[in-house]
Amino acid sequence: MAIETLPRDFSDTRVFVVGINDRHTHHRHELDDLSYEQAFDGPRYIVIGPAVSDEKLARNFPDLAARFGVTLAQLQAVRDHQAKAGEAQPA
């Protein structure tokens, strides 16, 4: 019996919280975007824009935490960093 050494599609379980202009994301994101994506051969990316409201964040946080193990502090830090850095232009 052969030992399988190649990773299976979507088997990368790493999770990164990124802003809307991160080069690893695969499409255009809006300023108030809060979504996630994963290429078949890479990690998962939670994308959060600088204009995501506290209400939207609170509404979606329980699902994101349960599914990906992220913290509210991580999401807020990426959102707030973009707002302070003036990264107000979607890629």
Backbone torsions as a table, in degrees:
resi	resn	phi	psi	omega
1	MET	NA	130.5	-179.4
2	ALA	-81.8	147.3	176.3
3	ILE	-94.0	125.5	179.9
4	GLU	-75.5	124.8	-178.0
5	THR	-112.8	-10.9	179.4
6	LEU	-87.7	137.0	178.5
7	PRO	-69.3	147.4	176.8
8	ARG	-80.7	154.7	176.6
9	ASP	-56.7	140.6	178.0
10	PHE	59.6	28.7	-179.7
11	SER	-94.8	-5.4	179.1
12	ASP	-76.5	115.6	-175.3
13	THR	-97.8	4.4	177.7
14	ARG	-66.8	148.7	179.9
15	VAL	-130.9	131.5	177.4
16	PHE	-126.6	134.5	173.7
17	VAL	-94.3	123.2	-174.9
18	VAL	-133.7	161.9	176.3
19	GLY	-84.7	175.8	-174.8
20	ILE	-70.0	-18.4	-179.4
21	ASN	-100.0	12.3	-179.3
22	ASP	-66.1	134.6	-175.6
23	ARG	-70.7	-13.1	-178.6
24	HIS	-84.7	-14.3	179.7
25	THR	-80.8	159.3	-166.1
26	HIS	-110.4	3.9	175.9
27	HIS	-154.9	173.8	-178.5
28	ARG	-70.8	137.6	179.2
29	HIS	-120.5	145.2	178.3
30	GLU	-85.0	165.1	-177.3
31	LEU	-62.8	-29.2	-179.6
32	ASP	-104.5	23.9	-178.0
33	ASP	-75.4	136.9	171.7
34	LEU	-139.1	100.4	-173.8
35	SER	-149.0	180.0	174.6
36	TYR	-140.8	155.3	179.9
37	GLU	-152.0	160.7	177.8
38	GLN	-155.0	129.8	170.6
39	ALA	-78.3	160.5	-176.1
40	PHE	-61.9	-22.9	-174.5
41	ASP	-118.6	19.2	-175.6
42	GLY	-138.6	-175.7	-179.9
43	PRO	-75.4	174.4	176.3
44	ARG	-90.6	143.1	177.5
45	TYR	-122.9	124.5	170.3
46	ILE	-94.7	119.3	-175.9
47	VAL	-102.7	125.7	178.9
48	ILE	-130.9	129.6	-179.5
49	GLY	-89.6	163.2	-177.9
50	PRO	-71.0	-15.3	-178.3
51	ALA	-103.2	14.5	177.2
52	VAL	-69.7	125.0	-178.0
53	SER	-74.8	158.1	175.7
54	ASP	-60.1	-36.0	179.0
55	GLU	-63.8	-46.6	178.8
56	LYS	-63.5	-40.9	179.0
57	LEU	-63.9	-45.0	179.4
58	ALA	-63.9	-37.1	-178.9
59	ARG	-68.1	-36.8	-175.6
60	ASN	-96.6	-15.4	-175.5
61	PHE	-59.0	-45.3	-177.7
62	PRO	-56.2	-41.2	179.3
63	ASP	-68.3	-43.2	179.8
64	LEU	-64.5	-39.5	179.1
65	ALA	-66.3	-43.8	-179.4
66	ALA	-67.8	-40.2	-176.0
67	ARG	-78.4	-38.8	-171.9
68	PHE	-119.7	-10.2	179.2
69	GLY	75.0	22.4	179.2
70	VAL	-83.8	161.5	177.8
71	THR	-107.3	159.0	176.8
72	LEU	-62.4	-37.5	179.3
73	ALA	-61.7	-38.3	178.4
74	GLN	-63.8	-46.5	-179.5
75	LEU	-63.7	-45.1	-179.8
76	GLN	-64.8	-38.1	-178.5
77	ALA	-63.1	-44.7	-179.8
78	VAL	-68.3	-43.8	178.6
79	ARG	-59.7	-49.5	-175.5
80	ASP	-69.2	-34.7	178.3
81	HIS	-62.2	-42.6	179.1
82	GLN	-63.8	-41.6	-179.2
83	ALA	-63.9	-42.6	-179.8
84	LYS	-70.9	-34.1	-177.2
85	ALA	-78.7	-7.1	179.6
86	GLY	77.4	21.0	179.4
87	GLU	-81.5	62.1	-174.6
88	ALA	-93.6	8.3	179.7
89	GLN	-108.2	119.2	177.4
90	PRO	-65.9	149.4	-178.3
91	ALA	-69.2	NA	NA
